[in-house]
Amino acid sequence: MTLYAADTSDPEQARELSAGFSERLETSLSTFLAEQHEVISDIAPAAAEIVTAIEDLTRGGKRLRPLFAFWGYLGAGGDAQAADIVQAGAAIELFQAAALIHDDLIDRSDTRRGQPSMHRRFESMHRASGWHRDASRFGEAASILAGDLCLSLSEQLFATISPMVPEARTIFDRMRAQVMAGQYLDVLEESAGPSYGPAEAVKRARTIVRYKSAKYSVENPTLLGGALAGAPADLLDQYSRFALPLGEAFQLRDDVLGVFGDPAITGKPAGDDLREGKRTEIIAHALTLASEEDQVFIQSRLGADDLQEDEVKRMSALLESCGALGATEASIAELSEQGLSALEELTVAPLARHGLRTLGLAAIRRTS
C-alpha cells in the first residue's frame, strides 16, 4: 500500500492517521504489559504490583514521542498500517516511563501527572500495610526496580522488530546512552554547579537540555521512525535540523512550567523545580542577570532542604524581574523558529509535513 496516493496535506486525514496509530499503540502497549503481568505473577503474585504500577504510569498521555516516530516513518515512505512502527512507539513509551521513574526519584518529586510518583506510590503502600522497616527506603528501592524493568521491557519490545534496520538499532541505543549521560550531567550540575561559577552556566544548562531531554523527546523518535522506513542519510539530516531545536524548545518550555506552571494543569506544585534544585537555563540566566545579592540568594537557597514557601515565591519573582524568564522565552522563540523553518525544507509529502508541524507546535505551546 502506498501511503501518499495523493500529494495532500488534508488536516482531517492527518488527524485520522494519528488517531489510528495512537489506538494501535495503546492496544500494543496494554497487551504487552498484560503479558508481562502474567509472567511476573507466575513468579509470585505479590511481585506483579510492580507491573501494575507501570501499567498505571503508561496509560494514556499525549504520546508525542511515538507520534514523532510515526510521522518520521510516514515522511520516509513508511506504511501507516505497519506493525514495526507501533512496536517502536511502544518501546519508546516504556523507555520514557523508565526515565520518568528514575528522574522523579533523583529529584525527590512527590507527584507525576497529578498522581503520586512511583517511589511515593510504593512508600504509601508500605505505610498503609503497616510493614516493617523504613517506608521511604522501600519506595526508593521499588521505584529503581520498576524503572529498571521498564528499561528491560523497552529493549525486549524493540528487539521484536523484524527485520531490524541497523541504523534504527544504532539510533535507539544511542538515544538511551544520551539520556543517561544527560541525566548524570543534570545531577552533577546540581551538586557542582555553584563551584563552577556562572560564566558558562547557560552553555552547561543547554547541554543538559539537549542530551537529557531534547534528543529523546523529538529528534531521536523522528530519526528512528525515518530509519525504520529506510530514510536516506540526507533526509535524516533534515529531520535533525527540524527536530533538535524543537526538542530543545520543548524542554525549555518544561523548565518554565516547572517554575511558573499552573499546578491544576501540570500536576506538580508551582515552583517545584526550585525546591528540587534544578539548575535549568532560566536559573543560568539569572546567575548573570540578577543583582549580586540575588545571585547569592539563588546559589545558597536553590534546592535547600529547608527551602521555605516565601523563598520559593521570592525566587520565582526575581527570575521574572531580572529578565531570566524573558531570556528563556527568547530562546524558546528562536529555537522554535529554527525548527519550523527547517520543517519547510523537508523533502517529504505535505501530509507528513503537516503531521510533524502539528506535533511540533503542540510541543512548544504546551501548558503541562
N, C-alpha and C positions, 0 to 999 in steps of 0.2 A: 504493500500500500504506500502511495506517495502522500506525504503529509500536505504538501502545498499544491493541491490540484489547481488552485488559483492563487495568484500573487496578491494576497489581500491582507489588510490589517483590521478586519472586522472585529470590533471590540467584543461583540457577543460571542463570536467563535472563540476568541481568546479566553473569555470567561468560562465557556463550556469546557475547553481543553484543560484549563487549570482546575476546575471543579472535578472533572473526571479523574484527573491524575490524583488529586487530593483524596478522593474517595478510595481509589485503589491503594493508595499509600496507607490510609487508615486501616483498611482491611488486612493488608500485608503485615503491618506492624502489630496489630492486635492478634492476628492469627499466630504469628511467630512467637510473641510473648506468651500467649496461651500455651503453646507447645513447650516453651521453656518452664512455665509454671508447673506443668506435669513432670518434666524432667527433675526439677528441684524437689517437688512433692514426693517423688519416688525415693529420694534420699532421706527426707524427713519432712513431714507436713509443716512443722514449725519453721523450717528454712524457707518455705515458699513465700513468707511475708516479704522477703527482700524483692521478689519478682512482683508482688502486688504493689509495692511502693514504686517500682519502676513503671509499671503499667499506669498508675495514677499520675506520675510525673509526665509521661509522654502522651497522655490522652489529650487530644485537641491541640490548640495552639495555632499560630499563623502559618507554620510550615514554610517560612520564607526560604530557608536553605535548600530543602528538597525542590522547591519551585524554581529557584535559580538553576539548579541542576537540570530540571525538566526543560526549561526554556533554552538553556545552553545546548541540551541534547537536540531539541527540535531545530534550533538555529543551525546546527551542523547536519541537518537532514535526517535525524532520527525519527522513528515511527512513534507516534503519540501513544499507541497501544502496547508498546513493547514492555516486557516484564523486567528487563535489566535495569531500566531507569527507576522503576518503582523500588526494586531491591536496593539500588544505590541510595535513593532518597531515604529509605527506612534505616539504612546503615548510618547515614549522616545524622538522622534524628537520634539514634542511640548514642552516637559519639557526642552529640551536643548534650544529651542528658548526662553523660559521664562528666563532661566539662562543667555543667551547672552544679552537679552534686559536689564535686571537689572544690569548685570555686566558692560555693556557699560555706563549706566547712573552713576553707582557708580564711575567708573574710568574716567568719562567725556571724553570718546572716541568719536572721530568725525566720524570714519568710521568702517564699518563691511563688510568684503568680498568685499572691494573696493567700497562700496556704503555708503551713509550717515547712521550712526547708527540711531536707532529708535527715540531717542529724538531729534536728529538733523533733521530727516525727518519731524517730526511734527512742529519743530521750523521753518523750511523753509516754510512749508505750511502756517503757521501763518503770516510770513513776506510777502509771495507772495500774500496773500489775503488781506493784509492791515488791519488786525483785531486789536482790542483794547487790551490794557494792554501788559504785558511782554511776548514776543515770546518764550524766553528760559524757562520760568516757564510753559507755555503751553506745550512745548515739553517734559519737565520733567514729568508733570502730565499725559500726554497722553501715554508716554512710560511705566510708572508704571502700568497704566491700561491695556496696551497691554500685558505686562508681566504677570499680574495677570490673564488676560483672557487666556493666553497660559497655565498657571498652571491649571486653571479650566477645559479647554478643554482636557488637557492631562489626568486628572483624569476621566473625562467623557468618554473618549475613552477607557481607560484601564478598566473601570468598565463594558464595554460591553463584555469582555472576559468571556465565559461561557462554561463549569463550571470553576469557579475561583479556582486555586490551592492555598491553604493557604500560602505555602512557597513563592510563587511568589508574592502574595499581601504583605507579610512581607518585601521582598527584595525591591519592588517598593516604599513602604512607607519609609523604612529605607534610601534608596537612596536619597529621597527628603530631609529628615531631615539632612543627612550628608552634602549635598551641601550647605544648608542654614547655618549650623554651620561652615563649611569651609569658606564660603563667609564672615561670620562675623569675623572669625579669621583673614582673609586677611585684612579687613577694620581696625580691631584692631591693627594689626601689623604696618600698615602704620601710624597710629596715635601714638601708644605707643612704637613701636619698638625702636626708639632712646633712650628711657628711660630704656629699658630692658638691653641694652648693648649687645655686640657681642658674649658673651660666648656660648649661646645656640641658636644663630640666625639660624644656619643650621638646627638644630632639629625642631625649630618652623616653618621654611620655608617648611620642608618636611611634617610636619603635615598638613599644608595648602594645599600643593600639593595633598596629599592623599585624604583629605576629600572634598576639593572644586572641584577637577577635576578627579583624577586617578580612584576613585571608580565608579563614574558615567559615565566615558568615556569608560572604558574597563571592570573592574571587575563586576560591578552590571548588565550591559547588558548581559554579558556572563552567570552569575548566573541566571538571570531572564529567559533567554531562556532555560537553563537547567532545572530550576524548573518547567516551564510550560510543559516540556516534561516528567516530573516525575523523574528527575535525583535523584539517591540516595545521601545520605549525603557525602559519600566518593568521589563521582565524583564532587560534588560542592566544596569540599575542594581542589581537584586537580585543578579545574577551578580557584580558588582564587590564588593558588600558581603560576599559569601561568599568570593570568590576572592582578593582582595588581602591580607587579613590572613593567610590560609593560605599565600599565596606568601611573605609576609614571615617567617612561622614556618618555612617550608621552608628559606629561605636562612639564617636564624639557626641552624637545626639543622646546616646545612652548615658554618657558621662554628665551631660547637662541635666537629664532627667533624674540622675542619681542624687542631685542636689536640689533641684527646683521642681521635680515632677510632682504631680498630684497623687497622693497615696491611694485614693479611690480608683485611680486608673492604672498606676504602676504596680500596685500590690505590695509596695515597700514604703516605709516611713520616709517623709521628706528629710533630706539631709543624710540619708543612710550612708552614702559614700564618705561623708565627713567623719561619721562615727567609726567607719571601718578603716579609716586612714588611707583611702585610695589617693595615690599621687597621680592624678589624671592631668590631662593637658590644661584644664581650667585652673587647677592648682598651680601648675608650672607657670602659667601666665601671671598668676597673682604674685608669685615669688620674684617677678621682675617689675611688675606694675604697681604693686601696693607700696605703701609707706614702709619705712624700715621697722617701725613699731608693729605694723600689721603683719609684716613678714615674720617677725619674731613670734608673734602670736600664732600664726599658721604653723610654723615649724615646730613649736613647742606643744601645741594642743591638738593638732590633726591626729585623729585616731587614738587619743589618750583614753585609757581605761575608765577614767573618771570624768570624761567629757560631759559637760552639763548642757541642758537644752538651750539655755540662754547663750552659751558659747556657740552652739550649732547655728542659732539664728544670727549671731554676730558674724560668724564666718561666712554664712550664706550672703548676708548683706554686703560685706566688703568685697566678695567675689564679683558682685554686680557693680558696686560703686567704683572699684579701682579699674574696671574695664576688662577684667579677666573673662567674664561672661561674654562681653561683646567681641573680644578677640577670638574666643572659641566659636561663636556663631559665625564670625567672618571666615574661619577655617572651614566650617561646615558648608557655607555657601560656595567657597572657592572649590572645594573638593567635589561638591555636587555638580557644579558647572563643568569641571573636568570630565567627570564620569558621563554626564548626559551628553556632552559634546562628542565624546568618543563613541557613544552609543549610535550617533547618527552616521558614523563612519563604518559601522559593522557591515560586512558583506553577507548579510542574512536577509531572508524574506521579510517583508513588512510585518507579517503576523508575529514572527519571533521578536522583532524589534519592539513591537507594541507590548508583548508579554514581558520582556525584560524592562522596558520603561515603566510599566505599571508596578512591577516589583521594586525597582529602584526608587521610585517616588514613595512607595509605601515604607521603605526602609528609612529614608531620610526625613520623612514627615511624621514618623510615628510618635505617639504620646505614651506608649507603655513598652 
